[in-house]
């Protein structure tokens, strides 16, 4: 078998397998007699699979640690009705094998640099100096991580580059909607779209296997963006300007309801529209991801982000 990615999701119980996989997570455990074992989750773009390591634990730790790429051979067994990988041989990927973590994780269809260019074009066209400079400064500050971070851990756009791609989709919606409703302040709406989730880069620990950071758990991205707006406004000499308060309100209210995590509800048109646009793009992505997994004429599994509904995929 030629050396390639294992493609976990394309194999069945009983198959012999060989290829590269990414170590997603490693959890230590103890048997009833006090011996240590490891539970390892491997992943690639096609799926995930679990393996148990019972022997040679110290040696296994040389291969099995988060975000490491390994080449292994084994077969797929079964445990409690679920596939479980049983490893026969394993080695670390070498640097000259031209393979990287990005080869194993889902990523956005549009690259982050392209999104950043589109965002910069919109910022360049802004007429309001306060909104323009605050938005530009914050995006420039976080652009490296903004390009690669996911928009969520699991609900929608939960893949590399998902944050930038979600923002890109929302901006396209905002352009059309602002033409339909010319009473909307375009600068304010566009800035709200660009900034509303930017501090996800601080809420999560990394782009590949994101978990909540301490600040993410204790403060959250909504409050962090609001604080960032105030900080940058002060640095630029805009403290006290109405635009600063309006931008903060856009961010603080974009989840729409108090029970959905917004400290306040929308109280200006642009904030109301930002909530609608965010919700629309997120829900359409949930539909897309769920329907990719089923054949026409069938229903999806229940989707938590869509009120725990099952969704039907039409045959037409």
VOBA-1610 file (N, C-alpha, C; in pm, whole numbers, padded with zeros to 5 digits, always signed):
BEGIN
Unk+00085-00120+00000Unk+00000+00000+00000Unk+00088+00124+00000Unk+00061+00219-00090Unk+00140+00342-00096Unk+00111+00428+00026Unk+00210+00509+00061Unk+00194+00594+00178Unk+00100+00709+00147Unk-00011+00712+00218Unk-00108+00818+00201Unk-00186+00835+00328Unk-00280+00928+00330Unk-00365+00949+00446Unk-00460+00831+00461Unk-00482+00790+00584Unk-00560+00669+00611Unk-00703+00676+00559Unk-00764+00795+00565Unk-00905+00815+00526Unk-00996+00726+00611Unk-01002+00761+00737Unk-01072+00683+00839Unk-01217+00653+00801Unk-01287+00754+00751Unk-01429+00738+00725Unk-01464+00644+00612Unk-01364+00601+00534Unk-01391+00514+00419Unk-01371+00366+00451Unk-01341+00334+00578Unk-01316+00195+00615Unk-01426+00141+00707Unk-01438+00009+00708Unk-01540-00058+00786Unk-01476-00154+00887Unk-01556-00200+00981Unk-01510-00298+01078Unk-01460-00422+01006Unk-01341-00466+01044Unk-01280-00581+00981Unk-01173-00547+00880Unk-01167-00421+00836Unk-01069-00381+00735Unk-00928-00371+00794Unk-00829-00412+00715Unk-00691-00382+00748Unk-00662-00243+00695Unk-00590-00162+00771Unk-00568-00022+00733Unk-00421+00015+00749Unk-00381+00118+00673Unk-00244+00167+00681Unk-00242+00308+00626Unk-00174+00399+00695Unk-00164+00535+00644Unk-00138+00636+00754Unk-00132+00762+00711Unk-00110+00873+00804Unk-00240+00912+00873Unk-00230+00945+01001Unk-00343+01000+01076Unk-00290+01110+01168Unk-00379+01195+01212Unk-00345+01301+01308Unk-00395+01260+01446Unk-00312+01279+01547Unk-00356+01253+01685Unk-00437+01372+01732Unk-00567+01352+01752Unk-00655+01461+01798Unk-00643+01481+01949Unk-00646+01372+02023Unk-00641+01384+02170Unk-00588+01255+02231Unk-00532+01268+02351Unk-00482+01153+02427Unk-00529+01169+02571Unk-00596+01066+02622Unk-00647+01069+02758Unk-00590+00952+02836Unk-00536+00979+02954Unk-00481+00873+03039Unk-00591+00812+03125Unk-00579+00682+03150Unk-00673+00614+03237Unk-00603+00507+03319Unk-00674+00452+03416Unk-00619+00345+03500Unk-00710+00223+03494Unk-00650+00106+03477Unk-00726-00018+03481Unk-00764-00048+03626Unk-00845-00151+03644Unk-00889-00188+03780Unk-00772-00230+03869Unk-00664-00277+03806Unk-00547-00315+03887Unk-00445-00203+03900Unk-00481-00081+03854Unk-00396+00035+03872Unk-00295+00060+03761Unk-00300-00016+03651Unk-00208+00004+03540Unk-00258+00117+03451Unk-00164+00193+03398Unk-00199+00307+03313Unk-00228+00259+03170Unk-00327+00321+03106Unk-00354+00299+02963Unk-00389+00432+02899Unk-00386+00435+02766Unk-00417+00557+02691Unk-00536+00535+02600Unk-00621+00636+02593Unk-00727+00640+02492Unk-00688+00747+02392Unk-00665+00706+02268Unk-00618+00798+02164Unk-00727+00815+02059Unk-00757+00940+02023Unk-00849+00968+01915Unk-00768+01016+01795Unk-00782+00945+01683Unk-00717+00984+01559Unk-00820+01048+01467Unk-00773+01138+01380Unk-00866+01202+01287Unk-00799+01232+01155Unk-00881+01243+01051Unk-00842+01305+00925Unk-00967+01371+00870Unk-00965+01418+00748Unk-01079+01493+00695Unk-01204+01408+00679Unk-01188+01276+00679Unk-01303+01187+00657Unk-01370+01140+00785Unk-01304+01157+00900Unk-01366+01111+01024Unk-01268+01094+01137Unk-01315+01028+01244Unk-01235+01003+01364Unk-01251+00858+01407Unk-01151+00809+01480Unk-01161+00673+01535Unk-01078+00666+01663Unk-01124+00582+01755Unk-01058+00566+01885Unk-00968+00443+01885Unk-00860+00451+01963Unk-00773+00336+01987Unk-00737+00333+02135Unk-00719+00213+02189Unk-00673+00195+02326Unk-00530+00142+02324Unk-00445+00201+02407Unk-00307+00156+02419Unk-00289+00099+02559Unk-00264-00033+02564Unk-00256-00101+02693Unk-00112-00131+02735Unk-00023-00147+02636Unk+00114-00191+02665Unk+00216-00085+02622Unk+00335-00092+02681Unk+00446-00004+02645Unk+00403+00144+02644Unk+00342+00186+02751Unk+00282+00319+02759Unk+00385+00430+02742Unk+00500+00416+02805Unk+00601+00521+02795Unk+00651+00536+02652Unk+00670+00426+02583Unk+00709+00432+02442Unk+00598+00493+02358Unk+00473+00457+02388Unk+00359+00507+02312Unk+00349+00659+02320Unk+00388+00717+02433Unk+00380+00862+02450Unk+00473+00936+02354Unk+00572+00866+02300Unk+00663+00926+02202Unk+00592+00951+02070Unk+00488+00872+02042Unk+00412+00886+01918Unk+00279+00959+01939Unk+00215+00929+02050Unk+00076+00972+02067Unk+00067+01093+02159Unk+00068+01210+02098Unk+00044+01335+02168Unk-00029+01429+02072Unk-00100+01524+02127Unk-00193+01606+02050Unk-00126+01675+01931Unk-00192+01665+01815Unk-00151+01729+01689Unk-00027+01667+01625Unk+00015+01548+01674Unk+00125+01479+01608Unk+00071+01397+01491Unk+00153+01384+01387Unk+00116+01303+01271Unk+00194+01172+01279Unk+00122+01061+01269Unk+00185+00929+01274Unk+00144+00846+01154Unk+00231+00752+01119Unk+00199+00655+01015Unk+00182+00522+01085Unk+00066+00459+01066Unk+00040+00336+01138Unk-00025+00231+01048Unk-00016+00108+01094Unk-00082-00004+01029Unk-00157-00082+01136Unk-00271-00136+01098Unk-00350-00212+01194Unk-00479-00260+01130Unk-00579-00284+01211Unk-00710-00320+01156Unk-00820-00261+01244Unk-00937-00252+01189Unk-01049-00191+01259Unk-01133-00300+01324Unk-01132-00299+01456Unk-01213-00392+01532Unk-01341-00324+01577Unk-01404-00382+01679Unk-01531-00328+01727Unk-01534-00336+01879Unk-01586-00232+01942Unk-01602-00231+02088Unk-01733-00160+02121Unk-01824-00232+02185Unk-01956-00181+02221Unk-02029-00122+02100Unk-02017-00193+01988Unk-02090-00154+01868Unk-02027-00044+01786Unk-01910+00007+01830Unk-01844+00115+01757Unk-01708+00069+01707Unk-01664+00121+01591Unk-01531+00085+01540Unk-01422+00129+01636Unk-01320+00047+01649Unk-01205+00080+01732Unk-01078+00033+01660Unk-00982+00122+01648Unk-00858+00093+01577Unk-00764+00010+01665Unk-00715-00099+01609Unk-00618-00182+01679Unk-00486-00172+01604Unk-00387-00112+01670Unk-00262-00075+01606Unk-00161-00189+01612Unk-00100-00218+01497Unk+00003-00321+01489Unk+00142-00258+01484Unk+00157-00152+01401Unk+00285-00083+01387Unk+00261+00067+01378Unk+00361+00145+01420Unk+00343+00290+01420Unk+00479+00359+01416Unk+00485+00473+01346Unk+00605+00556+01348Unk+00565+00701+01326Unk+00649+00793+01369Unk+00622+00935+01348Unk+00649+00973+01203Unk+00572+01069+01153Unk+00598+01123+01020Unk+00728+01201+01022Unk+00803+01192+00914Unk+00929+01264+00902Unk+00906+01399+00835Unk+00993+01495+00863Unk+00977+01629+00808Unk+00980+01630+00655Unk+01056+01540+00594Unk+01070+01541+00449Unk+00956+01468+00377Unk+00854+01425+00453Unk+00745+01352+00391Unk+00634+01444+00338Unk+00658+01575+00346Unk+00571+01674+00282Unk+00425+01658+00322Unk+00403+01650+00452Unk+00267+01637+00503Unk+00255+01725+00627Unk+00138+01787+00647Unk+00120+01881+00758Unk-00015+01861+00823Unk-00032+01924+00937Unk-00156+01911+01014Unk-00277+01952+00929Unk-00260+02055+00846Unk-00372+02106+00766Unk-00427+02001+00669Unk-00346+01897+00638Unk-00392+01791+00548Unk-00496+01701+00613Unk-00514+01712+00744Unk-00600+01619+00816Unk-00727+01681+00873Unk-00741+01809+00860Unk-00856+01876+00922Unk-00938+01947+00815Unk-01071+01949+00829Unk-01154+02022+00734Unk-01118+02170+00735Unk-01126+02232+00620Unk-01091+02374+00611Unk-01192+02446+00522Unk-01194+02577+00533Unk-01288+02659+00458Unk-01257+02654+00309Unk-01359+02666+00224Unk-01336+02661+00078Unk-01267+02784+00024Unk-01265+02893+00100Unk-01198+03015+00058Unk-01088+03046+00158Unk-00967+03070+00107Unk-00852+03092+00195Unk-00861+03223+00272Unk-00799+03225+00389Unk-00806+03341+00477Unk-00753+03468+00414Unk-00646+03459+00334Unk-00591+03578+00270Unk-00692+03642+00176Unk-00768+03560+00104Unk-00871+03613+00014Unk-00979+03685+00093Unk-01016+03628+00208Unk-01117+03693+00292Unk-01064+03825+00346Unk-00938+03825+00392Unk-00880+03948+00445Unk-00875+04057+00338Unk-00845+04020+00214Unk-00844+04118+00106Unk-00983+04177+00084Unk-01087+04091+00090Unk-01224+04137+00072Unk-01265+04230+00186Unk-01224+04195+00308Unk-01254+04278+00424Unk-01184+04413+00412Unk-01060+04413+00370Unk-00986+04537+00358Unk-01048+04630+00254Unk-01099+04575+00147Unk-01166+04656+00045Unk-01287+04728+00104Unk-01362+04656+00186Unk-01480+04716+00250Unk-01438+04824+00349Unk-01335+04796+00428Unk-01287+04896+00524Unk-01238+05021+00451Unk-01167+05002+00340Unk-01116+05116+00263Unk-01227+05207+00213Unk-01345+05150+00188Unk-01459+05226+00135Unk-01542+05294+00243Unk-01511+05265+00370Unk-01589+05326+00479Unk-01569+05477+00481Unk-01677+05549+00507Unk-01673+05695+00509Unk-01650+05751+00649Unk-01699+05679+00750Unk-01689+05726+00888Unk-01549+05697+00942Unk-01475+05801+00975Unk-01336+05787+01017Unk-01320+05705+01144Unk-01408+05728+01240Unk-01399+05656+01369Unk-01420+05507+01347Unk-01528+05470+01279Unk-01559+05329+01254Unk-01450+05265+01170Unk-01406+05335+01069Unk-01304+05282+00978Unk-01174+05251+01051Unk-01125+05343+01130Unk-00995+05325+01196Unk-01000+05221+01308Unk-01108+05217+01382Unk-01121+05116+01488Unk-01126+04976+01425Unk-01208+04960+01322Unk-01222+04830+01257Unk-01090+04785+01196Unk-01024+04875+01126Unk-00898+04842+01061Unk-00791+04802+01162Unk-00782+04875+01272Unk-00680+04847+01373Unk-00699+04711+01438Unk-00824+04678+01470Unk-00851+04550+01537Unk-00825+04433+01443Unk-00870+04443+01319Unk-00847+04334+01224Unk-00697+04315+01198Unk-00625+04424+01184Unk-00481+04413+01162Unk-00412+04346+01281Unk-00459+04374+01401Unk-00400+04318+01522Unk-00416+04166+01527Unk-00531+04115+01484Unk-00561+03973+01499Unk-00562+03895+01368Unk-00516+03954+01260Unk-00535+03894+01128Unk-00470+03755+01113Unk-00355+03732+01175Unk-00288+03602+01159Unk-00375+03488+01209Unk-00427+03501+01330Unk-00514+03397+01385Unk-00654+03401+01324Unk-00702+03520+01291Unk-00835+03535+01231Unk-00847+03452+01104Unk-00740+03440+01028Unk-00742+03367+00901Unk-00762+03217+00920Unk-00719+03162+01032Unk-00716+03016+01046Unk-00809+02960+01153Unk-00857+03044+01245Unk-00939+02992+01355Unk-01079+02951+01307Unk-01142+02855+01376Unk-01280+02820+01346Unk-01376+02924+01403Unk-01499+02924+01355Unk-01600+03015+01408Unk-01668+02958+01532Unk-01656+02827+01553Unk-01719+02762+01668Unk-01649+02630+01693Unk-01677+02571+01808Unk-01620+02440+01839Unk-01693+02328+01767Unk-01823+02346+01742Unk-01896+02237+01680Unk-02025+02274+01610Unk-02083+02388+01640Unk-02215+02421+01589Unk-02214+02455+01440Unk-02123+02542+01398Unk-02118+02583+01257Unk-01980+02638+01225Unk-01937+02622+01101Unk-01805+02670+01058Unk-01695+02626+01154Unk-01706+02501+01202Unk-01612+02451+01302Unk-01495+02382+01233Unk-01422+02458+01152Unk-01308+02404+01079Unk-01206+02514+01059Unk-01087+02474+01016Unk-00980+02572+00996Unk-01025+02677+00895Unk-01010+02804+00931Unk-01054+02913+00846Unk-01202+02944+00855Unk-01272+02875+00944Unk-01417+02893+00955Unk-01458+03032+01001Unk-01378+03093+01089Unk-01411+03227+01138Unk-01408+03329+01025Unk-01303+03325+00945Unk-01292+03418+00833Unk-01400+03391+00729Unk-01427+03263+00703Unk-01527+03228+00601Unk-01668+03267+00645Unk-01698+03248+00773Unk-01827+03292+00828Unk-01842+03443+00813Unk-01738+03516+00843Unk-01740+03662+00829Unk-01760+03701+00683Unk-01693+03630+00594Unk-01705+03655+00450Unk-01849+03634+00402Unk-01909+03524+00445Unk-02049+03498+00407Unk-02143+03605+00460Unk-02120+03647+00583Unk-02204+03752+00642Unk-02189+03885+00569Unk-02066+03917+00526Unk-02044+04042+00453Unk-02119+04041+00320Unk-02120+03927+00252Unk-02194+03918+00126Unk-02343+03938+00148Unk-02395+03882+00258Unk-02535+03905+00292Unk-02560+04052+00325Unk-02468+04111+00401Unk-02484+04251+00443Unk-02486+04345+00323Unk-02407+04315+00220Unk-02406+04399+00100Unk-02542+04400+00032Unk-02599+04283+00014Unk-02730+04272-00051Unk-02838+04337+00033Unk-02838+04309+00162Unk-02942+04360+00251Unk-02935+04512+00264Unk-02816+04567+00269Unk-02803+04713+00282Unk-02851+04785+00156Unk-02847+04718+00042Unk-02905+04775-00080Unk-03057+04771-00075Unk-03111+04665-00014Unk-03258+04653-00002Unk-03314+04749+00101Unk-03234+04778+00203Unk-03278+04868+00311Unk-03178+04983+00323Unk-03191+05083+00237Unk-03091+05191+00232Unk-03086+05277+00357Unk-03186+05264+00448Unk-03181+05342+00571Unk-03077+05289+00669Unk-03022+05169+00642Unk-02917+05114+00726Unk-02786+05189+00705Unk-02713+05209+00813Unk-02580+05270+00803Unk-02482+05159+00764Unk-02433+05163+00640Unk-02347+05056+00590Unk-02218+05042+00670Unk-02155+05153+00702Unk-02030+05146+00777Unk-02050+05073+00909Unk-02156+05106+00980Unk-02182+05045+01109Unk-02215+04897+01095Unk-02297+04865+00995Unk-02335+04724+00974Unk-02213+04641+00935Unk-02135+04690+00839Unk-02019+04615+00794Unk-01917+04599+00907Unk-01895+04704+00984Unk-01802+04694+01096Unk-01850+04593+01199Unk-01980+04591+01226Unk-02036+04493+01318Unk-02012+04350+01271Unk-02030+04327+01141Unk-02005+04194+01084Unk-01858+04156+01101Unk-01769+04247+01067Unk-01625+04219+01069Unk-01575+04192+01211Unk-01629+04266+01309Unk-01576+04259+01445Unk-01650+04163+01537Unk-01770+04120+01502Unk-01858+04056+01600Unk-01798+03931+01666Unk-01718+03854+01591Unk-01662+03730+01645Unk-01509+03731+01649Unk-01448+03847+01628Unk-01303+03848+01608Unk-01227+03794+01729Unk-01282+03806+01848Unk-01211+03758+01967Unk-01233+03609+01994Unk-01293+03539+01896Unk-01288+03393+01903Unk-01143+03346+01904Unk-01054+03428+01849Unk-00912+03391+01847Unk-00853+03392+01988Unk-00919+03457+02083Unk-00877+03452+02223Unk-00966+03360+02306Unk-01088+03338+02259Unk-01180+03251+02331Unk-01137+03105+02320Unk-01076+03068+02206Unk-01031+02931+02184Unk-00879+02920+02200Unk-00834+02799+02229Unk-00692+02776+02256Unk-00608+02766+02129Unk-00664+02709+02024Unk-00589+02697+01898Unk-00686+02670+01784Unk-00632+02664+01662Unk-00717+02652+01543Unk-00747+02508+01505Unk-00664+02414+01546Unk-00678+02275+01501Unk-00771+02196+01592Unk-00743+02195+01719Unk-00827+02125+01818Unk-00871+02226+01924Unk-00959+02317+01890Unk-00991+02426+01982Unk-01065+02381+02107Unk-01021+02435+02218Unk-01094+02423+02343Unk-01107+02564+02398Unk-01189+02584+02501Unk-01205+02717+02556Unk-01084+02754+02642Unk-01031+02872+02620Unk-00925+02925+02705Unk-00985+02968+02839Unk-00898+02996+02934Unk-00947+03045+03063Unk-01025+03175+03043Unk-00969+03267+02965Unk-01039+03393+02938Unk-01168+03369+02861Unk-01165+03270+02772Unk-01284+03237+02696Unk-01398+03190+02784Unk-01364+03109+02885Unk-01466+03059+02977Unk-01515+03167+03073Unk-01422+03248+03123Unk-01458+03343+03228Unk-01512+03475+03175Unk-01476+03511+03052Unk-01519+03639+02996Unk-01604+03620+02870Unk-01554+03543+02774Unk-01628+03517+02651Unk-01596+03618+02542Unk-01612+03573+02416Unk-01569+03656+02304Unk-01650+03784+02289Unk-01778+03782+02327Unk-01862+03901+02311Unk-01809+04016+02396Unk-01785+03987+02522Unk-01732+04091+02611Unk-01591+04131+02573Unk-01512+04034+02526Unk-01375+04064+02487Unk-01369+04160+02368Unk-01459+04142+02270Unk-01461+04233+02155Unk-01502+04374+02199Unk-01601+04381+02286Unk-01645+04511+02336Unk-01531+04584+02406Unk-01457+04510+02488Unk-01341+04568+02557Unk-01234+04613+02456Unk-01215+04533+02353Unk-01116+04564+02250Unk-01152+04694+02177Unk-01280+04711+02147Unk-01326+04833+02081Unk-01297+04954+02168Unk-01328+04945+02297Unk-01303+05056+02389Unk-01154+05087+02400Unk-01073+04983+02409Unk-00928+05001+02421Unk-00870+05069+02298Unk-00905+05020+02179Unk-00853+05077+02055Unk-00904+05220+02035Unk-01030+05243+02069Unk-01086+05378+02058Unk-01007+05477+02143Unk-00971+05435+02263Unk-00891+05521+02352Unk-00753+05546+02292Unk-00691+05442+02241Unk-00558+05456+02181Unk-00558+05550+02062Unk-00668+05548+01985Unk-00678+05631+01865Unk-00736+05770+01891Unk-00771+05796+02016Unk-00826+05927+02052Unk-00973+05944+02023Unk-01047+05833+02016Unk-01189+05837+01985Unk-01279+05810+02106Unk-01220+05799+02225Unk-01300+05770+02344Unk-01409+05876+02361Unk-01531+05830+02392Unk-01643+05921+02412Unk-01725+05949+02287Unk-01675+05908+02170Unk-01751+05928+02047Unk-01868+05831+02041Unk-01979+05875+01982Unk-02098+05790+01974Unk-02071+05662+01897Unk-01989+05668+01794Unk-01959+05550+01714Unk-01902+05436+01798Unk-01824+05472+01899Unk-01764+05370+01985Unk-01873+05294+02061Unk-01966+05366+02117Unk-02078+05303+02189Unk-02163+05219+02095Unk-02186+05269+01974Unk-02267+05195+01877Unk-02198+05066+01835Unk-02068+05071+01812Unk-01995+04950+01777Unk-01999+04848+01891Unk-01984+04895+02013Unk-01993+04805+02128Unk-02131+04743+02137Unk-02234+04825+02113Unk-02371+04772+02118Unk-02393+04666+02009Unk-02338+04688+01891Unk-02350+04590+01782Unk-02297+04454+01827Unk-02179+04456+01885Unk-02115+04332+01929Unk-02190+04269+02046Unk-02223+04351+02144Unk-02285+04299+02267Unk-02424+04242+02244Unk-02492+04283+02138Unk-02630+04239+02115Unk-02643+04140+02000Unk-02532+04096+01939Unk-02547+04022+01813Unk-02604+03882+01829Unk-02608+03825+01949Unk-02676+03698+01967Unk-02827+03715+01979Unk-02871+03837+01991Unk-03014+03867+01979Unk-03096+03861+02106Unk-03072+03763+02191Unk-03152+03746+02311Unk-03060+03725+02431Unk-03109+03765+02548Unk-03030+03749+02669Unk-02999+03602+02696Unk-03098+03515+02672Unk-03080+03372+02699Unk-02987+03305+02597Unk-02955+03376+02490Unk-02860+03324+02391Unk-02720+03382+02411Unk-02700+03454+02520Unk-02567+03500+02554Unk-02537+03646+02531Unk-02633+03721+02476Unk-02610+03864+02457Unk-02638+03940+02586Unk-02546+04024+02631Unk-02571+04104+02752Unk-02686+04202+02735Unk-02709+04246+02610Unk-02821+04335+02580Unk-02886+04288+02450Unk-03012+04329+02429Unk-03081+04299+02303Unk-03059+04414+02204Unk-03073+04386+02074Unk-03055+04492+01974Unk-03152+04608+01996Unk-03098+04730+01990Unk-03180+04849+02008Unk-03156+04953+01898Unk-03082+04913+01793Unk-03072+04994+01673Unk-03089+04902+01553Unk-03128+04960+01439Unk-03157+04879+01320Unk-03039+04792+01281Unk-02922+04850+01281Unk-02805+04778+01235Unk-02772+04658+01324Unk-02797+04672+01454Unk-02774+04561+01547Unk-02875+04449+01522Unk-03000+04487+01497Unk-03103+04387+01466Unk-03065+04310+01340Unk-03018+04383+01239Unk-02982+04319+01113Unk-02858+04233+01129Unk-02761+04277+01209Unk-02643+04195+01235Unk-02682+04060+01296Unk-02774+04062+01389Unk-02821+03938+01450Unk-02885+03848+01345Unk-02971+03904+01259Unk-03036+03824+01155Unk-02934+03762+01061Unk-02836+03842+01019Unk-02735+03796+00924Unk-02649+03686+00985Unk-02608+03705+01110Unk-02528+03605+01180Unk-02604+03474+01191Unk-02730+03484+01231Unk-02814+03366+01248Unk-02837+03295+01115Unk-02859+03372+01010Unk-02885+03314+00879Unk-02764+03237+00827Unk-02648+03299+00832Unk-02528+03233+00780Unk-02493+03110+00862Unk-02508+03119+00992Unk-02478+03004+01078Unk-02573+02888+01050Unk-02702+02917+01039Unk-02801+02811+01018Unk-02787+02746+00879Unk-02758+02826+00778Unk-02740+02768+00646Unk-02618+02676+00642Unk-02515+02711+00718Unk-02398+02624+00725Unk-02432+02495+00798Unk-02515+02502+00903Unk-02559+02381+00972Unk-02636+02290+00877Unk-02725+02349+00797Unk-02798+02270+00698Unk-02701+02204+00600Unk-02607+02283+00548Unk-02515+02230+00447Unk-02435+02112+00501Unk-02380+02129+00621Unk-02297+02024+00679Unk-02379+01898+00707Unk-02501+01916+00758Unk-02585+01800+00791Unk-02631+01726+00666Unk-02670+01800+00562Unk-02724+01737+00441Unk-02617+01669+00358Unk-02491+01709+00376Unk-02382+01641+00307Unk-02369+01495+00350Unk-02419+01462+00468Unk-02399+01330+00526Unk-02512+01232+00496Unk-02617+01278+00427Unk-02730+01189+00398Unk-02760+01187+00249Unk-02825+01081+00205Unk-02867+01068+00066Unk-03001+01135+00044Unk-03031+01176-00081Unk-03163+01233-00111Unk-03276+01138-00068Unk-03383+01197-00017Unk-03496+01118+00028Unk-03485+01069+00171Unk-03383+01114+00243Unk-03363+01072+00381Unk-03352+01194+00474Unk-03368+01165+00605Unk-03356+01269+00707Unk-03218+01263+00773Unk-03174+01377+00821Unk-03051+01383+00900Unk-03078+01335+01042Unk-02973+01322+01119Unk-02990+01305+01263Unk-03039+01438+01321Unk-03079+01437+01447Unk-03123+01560+01511Unk-03005+01657+01524Unk-03032+01783+01496Unk-02927+01885+01495Unk-02954+01984+01609Unk-02864+01985+01705Unk-02885+02067+01825Unk-02901+02215+01792Unk-02821+02265+01698Unk-02826+02406+01664Unk-02950+02447+01588Unk-03027+02349+01540Unk-03152+02375+01469Unk-03269+02324+01553Unk-03268+02360+01680Unk-03375+02324+01774Unk-03397+02174+01783Unk-03288+02098+01766Unk-03294+01952+01778Unk-03386+01887+01675Unk-03400+01952+01559Unk-03483+01899+01452Unk-03406+01803+01363Unk-03476+01710+01299Unk-03420+01634+01188Unk-03453+01710+01060Unk-03364+01705+00962Unk-03381+01781+00838Unk-03389+01683+00721Unk-03482+01709+00631Unk-03505+01622+00515Unk-03426+01673+00394Unk-03365+01579+00320Unk-03294+01612+00197Unk-03379+01572+00077Unk-03438+01671+00007Unk-03527+01639-00105Unk-03454+01566-00218Unk-03529+01493-00295Unk-03474+01420-00409Unk-03468+01505-00535Unk-03540+01615-00535Unk-03543+01699-00656Unk-03420+01789-00661
//
